[in-house]
Amino acid sequence: MPQTIDLVCELSEMPCSIIIVGVGSANFDAMEELDGDGGRLRNSRGIAAARDIVQFVEFSKCQQRGNLAEEVLKEVPDQVCSYMERIGFNPVALVQSLDVPAQ
């Protein structure tokens, strides 16, 4: 687990998202820890992850509610935005030219 946390912290600097789906009735406490919803992950040197990149969902719970896709993808938009903000990317608004015929 410590090596996995170190790797997740390292990947948090990159344009990555990690989605974990727990299948079965195992104890998923370690996966919940990786999810980082209780606070930022810290690597073995005590350095916090740059951003939250892990989303963990339990398949059976989502299956009962019928929202697996929603739960799996729920945090991805924020993960993409947090990466873009981190690298200082400012999106440029696209202006679409309307070719309206003259009357």
Rosetta blueprint (number, residue, H / E / L):
1 M L
2 P H
3 Q H
4 T H
5 I H
6 D H
7 L H
8 V H
9 C H
10 E H
11 L H
12 S L
13 E L
14 M L
15 P L
16 C L
17 S L
18 I E
19 I E
20 I E
21 V E
22 G E
23 V L
24 G L
25 S L
26 A L
27 N L
28 F L
29 D H
30 A H
31 M H
32 E H
33 E H
34 L H
35 D H
36 G L
37 D L
38 G L
39 G L
40 R L
41 L L
42 R E
43 N L
44 S L
45 R L
46 G L
47 I L
48 A E
49 A L
50 A L
51 R L
52 D L
53 I L
54 V E
55 Q E
56 F E
57 V E
58 E E
59 F H
60 S H
61 K H
62 C H
63 Q H
64 Q H
65 R H
66 G L
67 N L
68 L H
69 A H
70 E H
71 E H
72 V H
73 L H
74 K L
75 E L
76 V H
77 P H
78 D H
79 Q H
80 V H
81 C H
82 S H
83 Y H
84 M H
85 E H
86 R H
87 I L
88 G L
89 F L
90 N L
91 P L
92 V L
93 A L
94 L L
95 V L
96 Q L
97 S L
98 L L
99 D L
100 V L
101 P L
102 A L
103 Q L
